[in-house]
């Protein structure tokens, strides 16, 4: 008498363990295409552009945060934040500008 199966059976009806299918006569199964092809020049350019955009925004945020910290210590609110934001903007802009001039973009 066979025992009832609950869920996925670990053995087939003959009592053998299931075997994963091997490569057929045509060779290995075709691999699926990757979601993003980073070898494509358009995708590569878009990825580098996004990287530069996040670096620019990160520089502005970081220097704004430093200015906010300076404001809290020195009591010069909001001048540290303004100077920090402008410094971050200038630094981020120069970074993006020189990266595109060097051809890293």
Secondary structure, DSSP 8 states (H G I E B T S, - for coil): ------SS-SB-TTS-B------BTTBS------SS-TTSHHHHHHHHHHHHHHHHHHHHHHHHHHHHHHHHHHT-TTHHHHHHHHHHHHHHHHHHHHHHHTT--
